[in-house]
Amino acid sequence: MSIHLKKGAPGTRVLGLGSYRPRRRVTNHELAQVMDTNDEWIQSRVGIAERRWASDDETLVEMAVAAGGKALAASGLAPDEVDLVVLASASLRAPIPGIGPQVAHRLGIPRPGAFDLNAGCAGFCYALGVASDAIRGGSARNALVVGVERLTDVTDQTDRSTAVIFADGAGAAVIGASEEPEIGPVVWGSDGDQYNAIEIAAGSSTMTMAGQAVYRWATTKLTDTLVEAMEAAGVGPDDIDVFAPHQANLRIVESMTRKLGFGEKTVVARDIVQSGNTSAASVPLALSALLESGEAKSGDLALVLGYGAGLTFAGQVFRLP
Amino acid sequence: MSEDIQAGLAEILEEVAGVAPADATPEKSFTEDLDVDSLSMVEIATAVEDKFGVAIPDDELGNIKTVGDAISFIQKNQ
């Protein structure tokens, strides 16, 4: 006898976005008082002016619930219409249990498929691809995707090469079925030969990053991925209204923007200036900021790319809710 | 030959890091004298790779401290 399959959706779309920024704002000047650094050095190297650091009560779960709740409200769905939760994070201090189920429970989503996904800073884009394909494959009707990090928990606050960069926050998206595809295929991959370029080494509790190696990889290898993501969706650079790559370093954002030939018509996310590098949270945080400021609007076509520890990368094109 | 390499390197330095070509002399240190930061060094390395057809792995990059170091690396590996 043959195994039956469920009928999936012809396409998917993002129904709502949400984000959570920790209360505490930390400027470069504040950091300069506790370590050997200064505003000019930080701005010229990474383009960060300030970042948010989570306080004790702003746990991964609390931030994920806050961002997820906003995305759910923006989607117009009731919690019981969501049946899949994919939570991307690389900064769980205790990885058992994963926090996806708890976040779902706190949001009143009854017994969804729920799990955590660790693809470093590429986590949100991986999770979006997985969730979208689950809906197209019939495994879920609607999904909540969350990227959440407390990188300050895994950062050596005396190491000026990482302490000025890594920060905290959460971003989320609710996605559902659509007659017309509004989320393009995910283009993903990895370069595991560089597994130790960004790592918490055995026996250590804090992250190290081979800055030059990662910078070179990001500025030379990932332009092709962005082009492939556009080609896979059948669009070109002229069709892209919003470009929101992972906010790792402003110089990488500018390099990618130049290489893809984006002109004034395309809004480029530069949320790193205010948020630092928030890993799996950076793409939805950046998109939420652009929608809140009015620089991006509903219906705009966005190109996103996550990349980071692994090394991993994933990108796709989708229409903003 | 080393004059050609020096001139080519000076072009890259001007384009990537705004270094005046007259300043790009062999004894100059990239970081100390020419104010080239570590990420600009990566951009210079990838531009050198394209222009001179050499490969500069990340672990070699740390050994290239002066314009002269870069010139001899290119000469040896071209």
Interface residues (C-beta under 8 A of the other chain):
Chain A: S44 R45 A210 G211 Q212 A213 Y215 R216 T219 T220 N249 R251
Chain B: D37 S38 L39 M41 V42 E43 A45 T46 D58 L61
